[in-house]
Structure formats: C-alpha cells, structure tokens
Amino acid sequence: MDTAKGVLVFGEIVDGKLAPVTIELLGAGRKLANELGEELSVLLLGSKGGSLGQEAIAFGADTVYTDTDSIFDVYNSDAYTQAASGLCKKALPAVMLFGHTDIGCDLAPRLNGRLGGGLAMDCLALAIDPATKFLVSTRPVYGGNARATMVAKAARPQMATVRPKTLPAAERNDSRQGKVVMIEDKIDPSVMKIKVMERIKEEVEGVKLEDAEVVVSGGRGIGSKQNFEMVKELARVLGGAVGATRPVCDEGWTPAGLQVGQSGKVVSPKVYIAVGVSGAMAHITGCLGSKCIVAINKDKEANIFNVAQLGLIADYKEVLPALTAKLKELKTA
Amino acid sequence: MHTIICVKQVLDPEIPPAKFKIDPETKKVIPPAGVPPVISVFDERAVEAACRLKDKNKGKITIISMGSAKAADVVRHTLSMGADDGIVLTDDAFENLDSFGTAYVLSKAIKKIGAFDLVLCGRQAADWGAGQVGSILGEMLGIPIITLACNIEVTGQALKIRRIVRDGFEVLEAPMPSLITVSSEIGLPRLPGGMGLMMARRKVIPTWKAVDIGAEAAMLDKANSHTEVTGLSVPTRKSECEMITGVTLVEAAGNLAARIIKLV
C-alpha cells in the first residue's frame, strides 16, 4: 500500500464532452491530491479521449491516461473493467474516484472486486484524514436516515463513487500544464463475454427528471391515477418534470422510471414540490439535494414539513388548481 | 435452469423517521420495537425476476441469505413466492462483515450448492446500500456480471437482459452462468398464494455455518476488512419550514405561487 500514490479520476465522456460529474470529480480530486501532496490523474476512454485531454488538464489533471480505441465509445462493462484494472495495476493510485452514474455504479464495484480495494458508493463528501492520510468518505445509509463515514485502512485503491451535483465543479485554467499518456495495452477480445445488442433511448414526455430545474412529485395522498393528472399539469406549467414516491409507482399511477428516492432516482432541482407526500426517508433521500423543497400536505405532522423550506397545510385538491392557475398567470405575465 | 438468489433481511425502509434510532458508539441501528424486518426491496424484485423465468422455462430457484437465524423468515417469504429451496448462512464470524467478506461467504455457499446457470442479487441492499456485493461476488465466481437489470429472458443458451442506463436502456446478451443485479424497474413482486404459503411453511431451511461452507478464518477476520465504518450519525435537519397561509385556501395558493415563481 505504501507504493500506491496519487488520485485517479475515472472520466466520463457524454456527447463528445467531459461529463459535468467528471469536472466535479476533478475539482474534488485536485483538493485531495494537494492534501496528499501527490498527483491527480484522469482516465479517459474512447475516441474523444485524446482531444479532451487538454481540457481535463485545464480542469486540474496532471496526467491524462487515454485509450482512444473506438471500442470504448459505447460503455461495455467487460472492456472498461479490463482497461481500468490494467491501468490501476500499473499506475497504482492510492485513491480512485467515479461519478455515481450508471457507468460508475457498474464499473466501480466490479473493479473493486478485481483489485481488492476499498469502495464507498454514493458519497456526498470526501476528505483526507490529516493524521493517517486515509480517504474518509461520507455516504448516506438506511435510505438517508443516517450518514456513515468509511475508510479503507490497508486495501488499495481507496475508491469512491460521488453523487453528481454534490461537489463543486473544478475551475478551468487553460494555462495549466500536464501530460497525456496513451495506454498501449490492447483489449483482449476474449474478455468480452457480454454483447451489447442495442441501446434504446427512452423518450420522456417533457423534461427529464434528473435534469429538471423544477420537479413536481406526488405521493400516495394523491389518491388515484386520475388525480395524478393535477400533479402533471402543475409540472407542465412550470416546465418541470414529474416525480413520484414508491407507493405511487407500485400502484401504477405513474411509470416506475419516475420514482424519486432510495430505490428510484436522485434529483437536485432548484425547486422540488412534494404534493401529498408524507415524507418517508426512503423518498426524502432522493430529493434532499434540492435548493428548495415545497410541501403541500393536509397533515401538519407529516415528516415532509421537517425537510421543506416552504409549506402549505391543505388538502391538495383544494389548492393545486388555484396554485397551477396562478403560476400560469405569473408565467405568462 | 438453476437460479441462485442472494437475499438480505433488512430494517423496514418505510418506517417513519421518528422511529429510526442509532447507537453512535457501536455504529449500529437500534431496531425499533414491533417493526418486523423485511426482505430488501431489490432482492424481492430479484426473486420476482427468477419466478418469471421459472414460469416460462421451468427450473429451480435456490435462495441463500446471510444474517441472523431470523433470516429464515425472509427465506420463507421467497419460498412462498415460488422459490424451491432456501439456506440461511449464520455464524458469529459472519457478523459485521464488509462487502468483500459478505461476497466471500456467499461465494463459498454458492460453490457448495454446486452447478447453477444464473445468480441474482438486488442492485443494492435497502439498509447499507453498498451496491457492490453482487459485483464482487461475480468477480469471485469468475462469471460475467450485468448490473441494473430491468428485464431478463432466456433465449436458447443465452440470457437477454435489459439494463437501465441514464437515457434509456441497453439490450445485452450474456452467456450462462452469469450474475445479474436486479433493479426495481423489473416490476412488482407477486403476492404469495395460499398454496405457496402452505408449501413454504413446511419446508426445512437448513443453516450453514462457516465450517459448513469451508470459509477460511482469515477471510472473515475483521482485521482484514477492506473497509471500516468509522462513524454513524443521524443528520440534524433544521425544521424551519415557512408555512404559507391566506384568508382562504385559494389566497394561500396564490401566495405560494408568488413565492415559487421567484425561485424558478
């Protein structure tokens, strides 16, 4: 473990650009590397890897490792695991960071299994213990009811997936210097056990839940699929996305893909409007990162009011039409 | 077709937050009185996925659960859903294992069970939510791993899997045996019928200890843990919710609208 040094960020490329979460990880990784007095490097896989190298350096990387084989242009678990584990065995990073994305969630645990490291998933904060120099990862557990801190004392690399939009993005400085290193090892085709047959983009009505600046969510209190239309209408007027709690999805009032919470999506919009949501932690954990939570519930004791910044104690049926109408009016004004 | 599913018994994640208590000293959760533990939601979906495969292709489902002797309750639940056999892995040495230790114990139990075509896990546990036992287990077993599945089918000798990605899903083809982690999008778990409940009650659920599966003491030694929990706390949330009011509800709604419009 004494030979393991430096911080390595697994970089993601989305639509030919560095993913926002990668820029956040470069910011966090830079700080950790400075505290350790070691290097920050980034791994960029895919044909854009080389051309984005300078950009990653501008965002804080000292070294960019890249393999521009087009095999990496579409995520393949087997190929990525082999490439990343190959690099880790050579570069021996002390710390490795991933975004808590569909790719990070697949790759990090697998890589951890292969390398025998110590991994904490879905982290909200990272720090270096000044005494031991261990990475201290903070993550939600028990559906957000509690926070745990974790360390890996001997296992290397110390790995973490970090929830997107949690840490501030790195600042760009185009005068920064760094080097780009091409990975020479070729992927052994015999490791490719899983074939990606097709990728299907799901068309969503309106705005995508994870990207939306406004989310309007309905809970069991909405009562029926028909009444859920009122929630959708408010979301539409605000140009926002529709969300729901697990019971609502289980009832089939909305598709499962709209579930916000521990077993669904994690969102952090500017405004999260929770209608008829009691506020079980399993749901709250999915929206706690919102700038402002607005709660509408007839039960003044509902837990949702403990996490909301704005509240309205009322039966939603009596206020939602007026609220929607007024917002429509203010929007057009 | 033989499917092995790893399931975990957890604190009911739907309990009201007021009932949630921890002991910061031992870094453990104090189970609230009168709230029975449940099967982890994702694991239950994995059982549902396996039952659907069995409905179509026949075969056998074996459940393993590492935990206290009480884990037999969740194993029995899966038997009532349609699983054929269940085993509980209980040993003092299994307590408080990290993800690596857990995957190791499961891998040893699977090797003892013998031949299989598919291993299913929930995508993460509903309590600690580490989300890595399945993948580490797959690496230990040396079989292909597919995570976040929302549909699984058998086509000839291969598995056809739909995997959830950010902007939709992927269709993957994997050989057998493979390990698949299942997400909730796979659909609701079935409710056990009367017959299933009766069969499940009668089934003998064996308990395996470390010695039964040949687990090495060094692999279960906490000193060799890959990760360690150094702190557990309940975040304090300031309840400074500003209540919007009005003479009438319509006026209150209007007042709320005026506040929301400033935020968007």
HADDOCK unambig.tbl for C-alpha pairs under 7 A between the chains (distance, minus, plus):
assign (segid A and resid 102 and name CA) (segid B and resid 165 and name CA) 5.63 0.50 0.50
assign (segid A and resid 102 and name CA) (segid B and resid 166 and name CA) 6.27 0.50 0.50
assign (segid A and resid 106 and name CA) (segid B and resid 147 and name CA) 6.08 0.50 0.50
assign (segid A and resid 109 and name CA) (segid B and resid 132 and name CA) 4.86 0.50 0.50
assign (segid A and resid 109 and name CA) (segid B and resid 135 and name CA) 5.70 0.50 0.50
assign (segid A and resid 109 and name CA) (segid B and resid 136 and name CA) 6.44 0.50 0.50
assign (segid A and resid 110 and name CA) (segid B and resid 135 and name CA) 5.01 0.50 0.50
assign (segid A and resid 110 and name CA) (segid B and resid 136 and name CA) 5.89 0.50 0.50
assign (segid A and resid 110 and name CA) (segid B and resid 139 and name CA) 6.84 0.50 0.50
assign (segid A and resid 113 and name CA) (segid B and resid 135 and name CA) 6.72 0.50 0.50
assign (segid A and resid 113 and name CA) (segid B and resid 136 and name CA) 4.17 0.50 0.50
assign (segid A and resid 113 and name CA) (segid B and resid 139 and name CA) 5.77 0.50 0.50
assign (segid A and resid 114 and name CA) (segid B and resid 139 and name CA) 6.24 0.50 0.50
assign (segid A and resid 117 and name CA) (segid B and resid 226 and name CA) 6.51 0.50 0.50
assign (segid A and resid 118 and name CA) (segid B and resid 226 and name CA) 5.01 0.50 0.50
assign (segid A and resid 118 and name CA) (segid B and resid 227 and name CA) 5.30 0.50 0.50
assign (segid A and resid 120 and name CA) (segid B and resid 130 and name CA) 6.97 0.50 0.50
assign (segid A and resid 121 and name CA) (segid B and resid 130 and name CA) 6.01 0.50 0.50
assign (segid A and resid 141 and name CA) (segid B and resid 127 and name CA) 6.28 0.50 0.50
assign (segid A and resid 141 and name CA) (segid B and resid 128 and name CA) 4.93 0.50 0.50
assign (segid A and resid 141 and name CA) (segid B and resid 129 and name CA) 6.35 0.50 0.50
assign (segid A and resid 142 and name CA) (segid B and resid 13 and name CA) 6.91 0.50 0.50
assign (segid A and resid 142 and name CA) (segid B and resid 126 and name CA) 6.70 0.50 0.50
assign (segid A and resid 142 and name CA) (segid B and resid 127 and name CA) 4.36 0.50 0.50
assign (segid A and resid 142 and name CA) (segid B and resid 128 and name CA) 5.67 0.50 0.50
assign (segid A and resid 143 and name CA) (segid B and resid 13 and name CA) 6.64 0.50 0.50
assign (segid A and resid 143 and name CA) (segid B and resid 126 and name CA) 6.88 0.50 0.50
assign (segid A and resid 143 and name CA) (segid B and resid 127 and name CA) 6.62 0.50 0.50
assign (segid A and resid 145 and name CA) (segid B and resid 17 and name CA) 6.85 0.50 0.50
assign (segid A and resid 145 and name CA) (segid B and resid 234 and name CA) 6.30 0.50 0.50
assign (segid A and resid 146 and name CA) (segid B and resid 232 and name CA) 6.72 0.50 0.50
assign (segid A and resid 146 and name CA) (segid B and resid 233 and name CA) 5.52 0.50 0.50
assign (segid A and resid 146 and name CA) (segid B and resid 234 and name CA) 4.42 0.50 0.50
assign (segid A and resid 146 and name CA) (segid B and resid 235 and name CA) 6.27 0.50 0.50
assign (segid A and resid 147 and name CA) (segid B and resid 232 and name CA) 5.65 0.50 0.50
assign (segid A and resid 147 and name CA) (segid B and resid 233 and name CA) 5.34 0.50 0.50
assign (segid A and resid 147 and name CA) (segid B and resid 234 and name CA) 6.13 0.50 0.50
assign (segid A and resid 147 and name CA) (segid B and resid 235 and name CA) 6.71 0.50 0.50
assign (segid A and resid 148 and name CA) (segid B and resid 229 and name CA) 6.69 0.50 0.50
assign (segid A and resid 148 and name CA) (segid B and resid 231 and name CA) 5.42 0.50 0.50
assign (segid A and resid 148 and name CA) (segid B and resid 232 and name CA) 4.44 0.50 0.50
assign (segid A and resid 148 and name CA) (segid B and resid 233 and name CA) 6.54 0.50 0.50
assign (segid A and resid 149 and name CA) (segid B and resid 229 and name CA) 5.83 0.50 0.50
assign (segid A and resid 149 and name CA) (segid B and resid 230 and name CA) 5.46 0.50 0.50
assign (segid A and resid 149 and name CA) (segid B and resid 231 and name CA) 4.98 0.50 0.50
assign (segid A and resid 149 and name CA) (segid B and resid 232 and name CA) 6.56 0.50 0.50
assign (segid A and resid 150 and name CA) (segid B and resid 227 and name CA) 6.58 0.50 0.50
assign (segid A and resid 150 and name CA) (segid B and resid 228 and name CA) 5.50 0.50 0.50
assign (segid A and resid 150 and name CA) (segid B and resid 229 and name CA) 4.48 0.50 0.50
assign (segid A and resid 150 and name CA) (segid B and resid 230 and name CA) 5.45 0.50 0.50
assign (segid A and resid 151 and name CA) (segid B and resid 227 and name CA) 5.63 0.50 0.50
assign (segid A and resid 151 and name CA) (segid B and resid 228 and name CA) 5.41 0.50 0.50
assign (segid A and resid 151 and name CA) (segid B and resid 229 and name CA) 6.62 0.50 0.50
assign (segid A and resid 151 and name CA) (segid B and resid 230 and name CA) 6.84 0.50 0.50
assign (segid A and resid 152 and name CA) (segid B and resid 226 and name CA) 5.68 0.50 0.50
assign (segid A and resid 152 and name CA) (segid B and resid 227 and name CA) 4.41 0.50 0.50
assign (segid A and resid 152 and name CA) (segid B and resid 228 and name CA) 6.15 0.50 0.50
assign (segid A and resid 154 and name CA) (segid B and resid 226 and name CA) 6.94 0.50 0.50
assign (segid A and resid 155 and name CA) (segid B and resid 226 and name CA) 5.30 0.50 0.50
assign (segid A and resid 193 and name CA) (segid B and resid 144 and name CA) 6.37 0.50 0.50
assign (segid A and resid 193 and name CA) (segid B and resid 174 and name CA) 6.50 0.50 0.50
assign (segid A and resid 194 and name CA) (segid B and resid 172 and name CA) 6.60 0.50 0.50
assign (segid A and resid 194 and name CA) (segid B and resid 173 and name CA) 5.70 0.50 0.50
assign (segid A and resid 194 and name CA) (segid B and resid 174 and name CA) 4.76 0.50 0.50
assign (segid A and resid 195 and name CA) (segid B and resid 172 and name CA) 5.50 0.50 0.50
assign (segid A and resid 195 and name CA) (segid B and resid 173 and name CA) 5.03 0.50 0.50
assign (segid A and resid 195 and name CA) (segid B and resid 174 and name CA) 6.52 0.50 0.50
assign (segid A and resid 196 and name CA) (segid B and resid 170 and name CA) 6.95 0.50 0.50
assign (segid A and resid 196 and name CA) (segid B and resid 171 and name CA) 6.11 0.50 0.50
assign (segid A and resid 196 and name CA) (segid B and resid 172 and name CA) 4.58 0.50 0.50
assign (segid A and resid 196 and name CA) (segid B and resid 173 and name CA) 6.52 0.50 0.50
assign (segid A and resid 197 and name CA) (segid B and resid 171 and name CA) 5.37 0.50 0.50
assign (segid A and resid 197 and name CA) (segid B and resid 172 and name CA) 5.38 0.50 0.50
assign (segid A and resid 197 and name CA) (segid B and resid 173 and name CA) 6.73 0.50 0.50
assign (segid A and resid 198 and name CA) (segid B and resid 170 and name CA) 5.77 0.50 0.50
assign (segid A and resid 198 and name CA) (segid B and resid 171 and name CA) 5.19 0.50 0.50
assign (segid A and resid 199 and name CA) (segid B and resid 169 and name CA) 5.95 0.50 0.50
assign (segid A and resid 199 and name CA) (segid B and resid 170 and name CA) 4.34 0.50 0.50
assign (segid A and resid 199 and name CA) (segid B and resid 171 and name CA) 6.24 0.50 0.50
assign (segid A and resid 200 and name CA) (segid B and resid 168 and name CA) 5.70 0.50 0.50
assign (segid A and resid 200 and name CA) (segid B and resid 169 and name CA) 5.38 0.50 0.50
assign (segid A and resid 200 and name CA) (segid B and resid 170 and name CA) 6.05 0.50 0.50
assign (segid A and resid 201 and name CA) (segid B and resid 167 and name CA) 5.57 0.50 0.50
assign (segid A and resid 201 and name CA) (segid B and resid 168 and name CA) 4.48 0.50 0.50
assign (segid A and resid 201 and name CA) (segid B and resid 169 and name CA) 6.61 0.50 0.50
assign (segid A and resid 202 and name CA) (segid B and resid 167 and name CA) 6.06 0.50 0.50
assign (segid A and resid 202 and name CA) (segid B and resid 168 and name CA) 4.36 0.50 0.50
assign (segid A and resid 250 and name CA) (segid B and resid 188 and name CA) 6.70 0.50 0.50
assign (segid A and resid 256 and name CA) (segid B and resid 185 and name CA) 5.79 0.50 0.50
assign (segid A and resid 257 and name CA) (segid B and resid 185 and name CA) 6.97 0.50 0.50
assign (segid A and resid 263 and name CA) (segid B and resid 184 and name CA) 6.74 0.50 0.50
assign (segid A and resid 270 and name CA) (segid B and resid 264 and name CA) 6.86 0.50 0.50
assign (segid A and resid 271 and name CA) (segid B and resid 263 and name CA) 6.92 0.50 0.50
assign (segid A and resid 271 and name CA) (segid B and resid 264 and name CA) 6.97 0.50 0.50
assign (segid A and resid 280 and name CA) (segid B and resid 14 and name CA) 6.04 0.50 0.50
assign (segid A and resid 280 and name CA) (segid B and resid 16 and name CA) 6.00 0.50 0.50
assign (segid A and resid 280 and name CA) (segid B and resid 17 and name CA) 6.82 0.50 0.50
assign (segid A and resid 281 and name CA) (segid B and resid 17 and name CA) 6.28 0.50 0.50
assign (segid A and resid 282 and name CA) (segid B and resid 13 and name CA) 6.22 0.50 0.50
assign (segid A and resid 282 and name CA) (segid B and resid 14 and name CA) 6.42 0.50 0.50
assign (segid A and resid 305 and name CA) (segid B and resid 241 and name CA) 6.16 0.50 0.50
assign (segid A and resid 306 and name CA) (segid B and resid 239 and name CA) 4.69 0.50 0.50
assign (segid A and resid 306 and name CA) (segid B and resid 241 and name CA) 6.80 0.50 0.50
assign (segid A and resid 307 and name CA) (segid B and resid 237 and name CA) 6.70 0.50 0.50
assign (segid A and resid 307 and name CA) (segid B and resid 239 and name CA) 6.25 0.50 0.50
assign (segid A and resid 308 and name CA) (segid B and resid 241 and name CA) 5.45 0.50 0.50
assign (segid A and resid 309 and name CA) (segid B and resid 240 and name CA) 6.34 0.50 0.50
assign (segid A and resid 309 and name CA) (segid B and resid 241 and name CA) 4.30 0.50 0.50
assign (segid A and resid 309 and name CA) (segid B and resid 242 and name CA) 5.87 0.50 0.50
assign (segid A and resid 310 and name CA) (segid B and resid 241 and name CA) 5.32 0.50 0.50
assign (segid A and resid 310 and name CA) (segid B and resid 242 and name CA) 4.87 0.50 0.50
assign (segid A and resid 310 and name CA) (segid B and resid 243 and name CA) 5.95 0.50 0.50
assign (segid A and resid 310 and name CA) (segid B and resid 244 and name CA) 6.95 0.50 0.50
assign (segid A and resid 311 and name CA) (segid B and resid 241 and name CA) 6.19 0.50 0.50
assign (segid A and resid 311 and name CA) (segid B and resid 242 and name CA) 5.93 0.50 0.50
assign (segid A and resid 311 and name CA) (segid B and resid 243 and name CA) 4.61 0.50 0.50
assign (segid A and resid 311 and name CA) (segid B and resid 244 and name CA) 5.91 0.50 0.50
assign (segid A and resid 312 and name CA) (segid B and resid 243 and name CA) 5.66 0.50 0.50
assign (segid A and resid 312 and name CA) (segid B and resid 244 and name CA) 5.33 0.50 0.50
assign (segid A and resid 312 and name CA) (segid B and resid 245 and name CA) 6.96 0.50 0.50
assign (segid A and resid 319 and name CA) (segid B and resid 249 and name CA) 6.18 0.50 0.50
assign (segid A and resid 319 and name CA) (segid B and resid 250 and name CA) 6.07 0.50 0.50
assign (segid A and resid 319 and name CA) (segid B and resid 253 and name CA) 5.54 0.50 0.50
assign (segid A and resid 322 and name CA) (segid B and resid 250 and name CA) 5.80 0.50 0.50
assign (segid A and resid 322 and name CA) (segid B and resid 253 and name CA) 5.95 0.50 0.50
assign (segid A and resid 322 and name CA) (segid B and resid 254 and name CA) 6.84 0.50 0.50
assign (segid A and resid 323 and name CA) (segid B and resid 253 and name CA) 4.82 0.50 0.50
assign (segid A and resid 323 and name CA) (segid B and resid 254 and name CA) 5.84 0.50 0.50
assign (segid A and resid 323 and name CA) (segid B and resid 257 and name CA) 5.70 0.50 0.50
assign (segid A and resid 326 and name CA) (segid B and resid 254 and name CA) 5.94 0.50 0.50
assign (segid A and resid 326 and name CA) (segid B and resid 257 and name CA) 6.19 0.50 0.50
assign (segid A and resid 327 and name CA) (segid B and resid 257 and name CA) 5.52 0.50 0.50
assign (segid A and resid 327 and name CA) (segid B and resid 261 and name CA) 6.93 0.50 0.50
